[in-house]
Amino acid sequence: METLKFKTNIKCGGCIAAVTPILNNIPEISKWEVDIENPEKTLTIQADEQLEVATVVDALEKAGYTATETNS
C-alpha cells in the first residue's frame, strides 16, 4: 500500500461529488480524500503500489479537473 498526494482544482463538495465515481472506479485505489480547506486542494490516495500516477491524472483530466503529484 502506498500514499499518493496531488495538488488539484477540486474545490467544493460538488467537485468531490463529480470525481467520486471516477476515483471509486479505479480498482487500485482503496481510499481517497480531498482536503478542500487546504489552499492546494490536496487529494490523498491510498492505493496498491501498481497504481500509475498517470491513471489518476488522466481520469481527473477527462472529468475536467487537474492533478499534479506532490511529494508532501
SVG drawing of the C-alpha trace seen along z (x, -y; Angstrom):
<svg xmlns="http://www.w3.org/2000/svg" viewBox="-22 -29 30 32">
<polyline fill="none" stroke="black" stroke-width="0.4" points="0.0,0.0 1.3,-3.5 0.1,-7.0 0.0,-9.4 -0.7,-13.2 -1.9,-15.5 -2.4,-19.3 -5.8,-19.7 -8.5,-22.2 -11.2,-20.1 -12.5,-23.0 -16.0,-22.2 -18.5,-19.4 -19.9,-19.5 -16.5,-18.8 -16.0,-16.0 -19.3,-14.5 -18.3,-14.7 -15.0,-12.9 -16.3,-10.3 -17.5,-7.8 -14.3,-8.3 -11.9,-7.6 -14.1,-4.9 -13.9,-3.0 -10.1,-2.8 -9.6,0.7 -6.1,0.0 -7.5,-2.8 -8.6,-1.7 -9.3,-5.1 -9.1,-8.7 -10.0,-12.2 -9.7,-15.8 -8.7,-18.5 -10.7,-21.4 -9.6,-23.6 -6.0,-23.4 -5.1,-26.1 -3.6,-23.4 -6.8,-21.3 -4.8,-18.2 -6.1,-14.8 -4.6,-12.0 -4.9,-8.5 -4.2,-5.1 -3.6,-2.6 -1.9,0.5 1.7,0.0 0.7,0.9 -1.3,-2.4 0.3,-4.6 0.2,-8.4 -0.9,-8.9 -4.0,-6.8 -5.2,-9.3 -4.1,-12.4 -5.8,-11.2 -9.0,-10.2 -9.4,-13.5 -8.5,-15.5 -11.2,-13.6 -13.6,-14.9 -12.3,-18.5 -10.0,-18.6 -6.3,-18.9 -4.0,-16.9 -0.2,-17.3 1.6,-14.8 3.3,-16.3 5.9,-14.9 4.3,-16.1"/>
</svg>
